[in-house]
Amino acid sequence: MNWIFINGEYVRQEDAKISIYDHSFLFGDGIFEGIRAYSGNVFRLREHVLRLFDSAKALLLPVPYTVEQIENIVLETLSRNKLETAYIRLILTRGEGGGFSLDPFICKDPQFICITVAFDAFPEKYYNSGIEIVTVPTRRNRADVLSPQVKSLNYLNNVLVKIEAINAGVQDGLMLNTEGFVAEGTTQNVFFVKNGIICTPPCSQGALEGITRNAVMELAAGMGITVKEQTVTRHDIYTADEVFMTGTAAEIIGVVKVDGRVIGNGTPGEYTRRLYQTYKMFVLGSEIHTAQH
Ligand code: PMP
């Protein structure tokens, strides 16, 4: 049985329901977070919850709990489901508006949902062999439209990128911003390595400030590697020694082919592998939040 936290209580999955009049269903009016737990350690739980609060603030969406209460809900949901290694999804909807009105201020009952599922890792072959990506036609939504920093329930931009990647027969898409510079992947940040320096686009170029991205930048700096945030072109990617993508679900995945160009020697490179190994140890050991069983 999978326990879900919704609307102030823990219910069975089959009883976890929201209204068809919820603004999240009608308009995508809500936000979410994806988090991982590793052997009881919830990786960077505080950062994820704070990012949820930032998304909520941008949408003037009231959060019905404090940071600490949400952290406890996450730990309690894991504990009730006897999960230590899991994927956690937090969702906050605007709630019911009693009709089809767009007015968010008549919605008085935001729904806060916490779902946990057993999740260990993506198939090993992705890490051993790396993945292929293509540049997709869909561009990253501009920060002056719907900011990419808002993890809203309107993820259609990313859904379109996923469709384009699947149609091209590859695992992920490289999304450019409207100026044609590299922004990110569907749900991953993008890095490249050239001459021993690691580069990634700044968030102002359309990249979400990924929590894995930040952790990787810290780890790399701690390993004595120079890390730069700079405007990234497709040329930088094509001619890189290594390319990798980062995200909560994917962790650190090597990219070995982009738009038909083989990257490096066509296998995940040394920096990618070292960072992946370091990250795998880091997620297990360094965090203070532990699920109590
Ligand atoms: N970009 C987008 C658009 C995402 O949805 C995600 C996943 N949250 C990421 C990047 C990676 O962010 P994180 O490392 O925080 O999972």
Residues whose N, C-alpha, C, O or C-beta is under 5 A from the ligand:
A	BS01	PMP	G34 E184 G185 T186 T187 Q188 N189 L208 E209 G210 I211 T212 R213 T246 G247 T248
